[in-house]
């Protein structure tokens, strides 16, 4: 697993590439030895208008806490600022400039 050596703060927008090939974007909550806990996870998908974000799981509340096992993470990093603003606008309903 390649991990960026950044120290994340609570509510930072972080991205993960997991071993299944999915790229997950979420708000960082905390990290321990084996897991990273996030909330409001989304994945990137292609649609008719180009790239878009959709909920990672449709059957549970996006406000739940999700633990990602580090053993499944290939890359973990702070999300690009422009994409993070788009993600925050989508998940909070507040447009950021």
N, C-alpha and C positions, 0 to 999 in steps of 0.2 A: 504494500500500500504506500502510495506517495502522499505525504501530508505536508501541506504548506505550513511553515513554522509560525504563522500568525497566531496571536492570542485573540480569540474572539470574545466580544462582549455580548451580554444578553441582548437579544433582539437584532443583532447583526444579521444581515441576509447572507447566507452561505450556500454554496453549491457542492454537490457530491456527484461523482460518477461512480455507480455501483457495478458490481461484477455482472449483473444481468444486462448491462448496457444502458440502463436508464440514467438520465441526469435529473437529479432532484434539487429543487431550490426550496429553502425554508428559513424560518427565523430560528436562530441559534438560542437555545435555553441554557444548556450545560453539557459538560463532557466528563466522562470518567474513564477508567482504564479500558473498558471494553465497548462502551457505547457513546454516541453523540445523541443528545435529545434535542429535537426541533419541534416546531409547531407550524401549522399552515403550509404543509408541503405541497408543492406543485411539480409537474414534469413538463418538459418541453415537447411539443408535438407539432407536426406540420399540418396545416389546414389550407383551405382555398385562398386565404389572404396571406399566407406565409407561415412563419413560426408563431406559435401561440402557447399559452400556459393553461394547463387543466389540472384539477385536483389529482394528487397522487392516488388517493383512494376515495371512491364515491360512496361507500357504504358506512363511513364513520364521520364524525364531526371533524372538520378541518382544524378546529380549535383544540383538539385533543393533543396530548404530548406523544410524539413518536420517537422511539428509540431505534437508531440505525446502528447495527453492529459493525464495529470498525473492521472486522474480518471480511466484510462484504464491500468495503470502500476501496476503490482504486485511486481516486483523487478527491481531495477535499480542499476547498479554497474559498476565500471571500469572493462574493459575486461581484462582477463588473458593475460599476456605479449606475450606468444607464439601464441595465437590465434589472438591477435592484430597485430602482425608482419605479419601473414598470410593474414589477412584482408587488411592491408596497401599495401602489395605486390599485392594483387588481384585488389584493387581499384585504385592504382596509377601506376601500371605497373613497379614499381621499386622493385627489390628483396632485402629484408633486411636480414642481417645475425645476 
